[in-house]
Amino acid sequence: MAEQGEEDREYRRLEDCEEDSPPGEEEEEQLLLHVTEGPTDSWHHIKDLDMSLTPPHIYQFHQRNGFACVLLSDVLELVQFLFVVTFSTFLLCCVDYDVLFATRPLNHSHVPERAKVTLPDAVLPAPQCARRLRGSGWLLFLLVLAGAVWLCRLVTALRRLVGFWEIRSFYIRALGIPA
């Protein structure tokens, strides 16, 4: 299969190599340039491909084990952020810590006075939780701020993924390195 890939490759002479060659070098040496299948690739219009595919991004692409791992990592980071904000909000607004730490007795008649109190015993009903959330201006401000941060992280992740997709395409099409 490697032989078939080598046979499909097309090579052309590099025409404008005079500016790179040191003075006094003879033109007997003929440089060949690998040309991919067609001009439809997105990097054909780029004169300096080395500067376009910046080394930190290529290094990150390699170190993070390719596009699929980068995509999964970024999605899980966004989900993790949402989980932390949601769970923190739940713990701040929807748990009655006086009941949980037994500073105030439970109102359940079926539970003995010295019974162990668990988290489900201390969770407030949804309407009361929503009331506490709406009553806290600071918490609402922090939730809006967390939402803005999450959106910025989403946009950053999408931009980074587009760059990594281009690097992946370059690896596969131009260099012939499979994912």
C-alpha positions as CSV (number, residue, x, y, z in Angstrom):
1,M,0.0,0.0,0.0
2,A,2.9,2.3,0.6
3,E,4.2,1.7,-2.9
4,Q,0.8,2.7,-4.3
5,G,0.9,6.0,-2.4
6,E,4.4,6.7,-3.7
7,E,3.4,6.0,-7.3
8,D,0.4,8.4,-7.1
9,R,2.6,11.3,-6.1
10,E,3.5,13.9,-8.6
11,Y,6.8,15.9,-8.4
12,R,7.5,19.2,-10.2
13,R,10.6,21.3,-10.4
14,L,11.0,24.2,-8.0
15,E,11.2,27.2,-10.3
16,D,11.9,30.1,-7.9
17,C,14.7,28.6,-5.8
18,E,17.3,31.3,-6.8
19,E,16.5,33.5,-3.7
20,D,17.1,30.6,-1.3
21,S,20.3,29.2,-2.9
22,P,23.6,30.6,-1.7
23,P,25.8,32.5,-4.2
24,G,28.0,30.5,-6.4
25,E,25.9,27.3,-6.3
26,E,25.5,25.8,-9.7
27,E,22.1,25.2,-11.2
28,E,22.9,21.6,-12.1
29,E,21.2,20.6,-8.9
30,Q,17.5,20.2,-9.7
31,L,15.2,20.5,-6.8
32,L,11.9,18.7,-6.9
33,L,8.8,19.7,-5.0
34,H,6.0,17.3,-4.0
35,V,2.6,18.4,-5.4
36,T,-0.6,17.0,-4.0
37,E,-3.5,15.7,-6.1
38,G,-5.2,18.9,-6.9
39,P,-5.4,22.6,-6.2
40,T,-8.5,22.1,-4.0
41,D,-6.4,21.8,-0.8
42,S,-6.6,24.8,1.4
43,W,-2.8,25.3,1.7
44,H,-2.0,25.8,-1.9
45,H,-2.5,29.6,-1.7
46,I,-0.2,29.9,1.3
47,K,3.4,31.0,0.3
48,D,5.0,30.2,3.7
49,L,3.3,27.1,5.0
50,D,5.8,26.8,7.9
51,M,4.5,30.1,9.3
52,S,0.9,29.2,8.7
53,L,1.1,25.9,10.5
54,T,2.7,27.4,13.6
55,P,4.9,25.0,15.6
56,P,3.1,25.3,18.9
57,H,-0.1,24.1,17.3
58,I,1.6,21.2,15.4
59,Y,3.3,20.3,18.7
60,Q,0.0,20.4,20.6
61,F,-1.7,18.3,17.9
62,H,1.1,15.7,18.2
63,Q,1.2,15.7,22.0
64,R,-2.6,15.6,22.4
65,N,-2.7,12.5,20.2
66,G,-4.5,13.8,17.1
67,F,-7.8,15.4,16.3
68,A,-10.2,12.9,17.9
69,C,-8.4,13.2,21.3
70,V,-8.3,17.0,21.1
71,L,-12.0,17.1,20.2
72,L,-13.0,14.7,23.1
73,S,-10.8,16.6,25.5
74,D,-12.3,20.0,24.6
75,V,-15.8,18.7,24.8
76,L,-15.2,17.1,28.2
77,E,-13.6,20.3,29.5
78,L,-16.7,22.3,28.6
79,V,-19.0,19.6,30.2
80,Q,-16.8,19.6,33.3
81,F,-17.1,23.4,33.6
82,L,-20.9,23.2,33.3
83,F,-21.0,20.4,35.9
84,V,-18.9,22.3,38.4
85,V,-21.0,25.5,38.1
86,T,-24.3,23.6,38.3
87,F,-23.3,21.5,41.2
88,S,-21.8,24.5,43.1
89,T,-25.1,26.4,42.5
90,F,-27.0,23.4,43.8
91,L,-24.9,23.1,46.9
92,L,-25.3,26.9,47.6
93,C,-29.0,27.2,47.0
94,C,-30.7,23.9,47.4
95,V,-29.2,22.4,50.5
96,D,-30.4,23.3,54.0
97,Y,-27.1,23.1,56.0
98,D,-28.9,23.6,59.3
99,V,-30.7,20.3,58.8
100,L,-27.6,18.6,57.3
101,F,-25.4,19.5,60.3
102,A,-28.2,18.7,62.7
103,T,-28.4,22.3,64.2
104,R,-32.1,22.2,63.4
105,P,-34.3,19.1,63.7
106,L,-36.0,17.4,60.8
107,N,-39.7,17.9,60.4
108,H,-40.3,14.3,59.4
109,S,-42.4,12.5,61.9
110,H,-41.2,9.0,60.9
111,V,-37.6,9.7,61.6
112,P,-36.4,9.3,65.2
113,E,-34.8,12.3,66.9
114,R,-31.2,10.9,66.8
115,A,-31.3,9.4,63.3
116,K,-28.4,10.1,60.9
117,V,-29.2,13.0,58.6
118,T,-28.3,12.4,54.9
119,L,-28.0,14.8,52.0
120,P,-31.5,13.9,50.5
121,D,-33.0,14.9,53.9
122,A,-31.4,18.3,53.6
123,V,-32.3,19.0,49.9
124,L,-34.8,21.8,49.6
125,P,-37.9,21.4,47.3
126,A,-37.4,22.9,43.8
127,P,-39.7,26.0,44.3
128,Q,-37.8,26.9,47.5
129,C,-34.5,26.4,45.8
130,A,-35.5,28.6,42.8
131,R,-36.7,31.3,45.3
132,R,-33.3,31.3,47.0
133,L,-31.5,31.5,43.7
134,R,-33.6,34.4,42.5
135,G,-33.2,36.2,45.8
136,S,-29.4,36.2,45.6
137,G,-28.2,39.0,43.2
138,W,-24.6,38.1,43.6
139,L,-25.2,34.5,42.7
140,L,-27.2,35.5,39.6
141,F,-24.3,37.8,38.6
142,L,-21.8,35.0,39.1
143,L,-23.9,32.6,37.0
144,V,-24.2,35.1,34.2
145,L,-20.4,35.7,34.4
146,A,-19.8,31.9,34.4
147,G,-22.1,31.6,31.3
148,A,-20.0,34.3,29.6
149,V,-16.8,32.5,30.5
150,W,-18.2,29.2,29.2
151,L,-19.2,30.9,25.9
152,C,-15.7,32.3,25.5
153,R,-14.3,28.9,26.2
154,L,-16.6,27.4,23.6
155,V,-15.6,29.9,21.0
156,T,-11.9,29.4,21.8
157,A,-12.3,25.6,21.6
158,L,-14.1,25.9,18.2
159,R,-11.4,28.1,16.8
160,R,-8.7,25.8,18.1
161,L,-10.6,22.8,16.6
162,V,-10.7,24.5,13.2
163,G,-7.0,25.0,13.3
164,F,-6.4,21.4,14.4
165,W,-8.7,20.2,11.6
166,E,-6.5,22.0,9.1
167,I,-3.4,20.5,10.6
168,R,-5.0,17.1,10.4
169,S,-5.9,17.6,6.8
170,F,-2.4,18.7,6.0
171,Y,-1.0,15.6,7.7
172,I,-3.3,13.3,5.8
173,R,-3.4,14.9,2.4
174,A,0.0,16.6,1.9
175,L,2.3,14.5,4.1
176,G,0.5,11.2,3.7
177,I,0.5,10.5,7.4
178,P,-2.7,8.8,8.5
179,A,-4.6,9.7,11.6
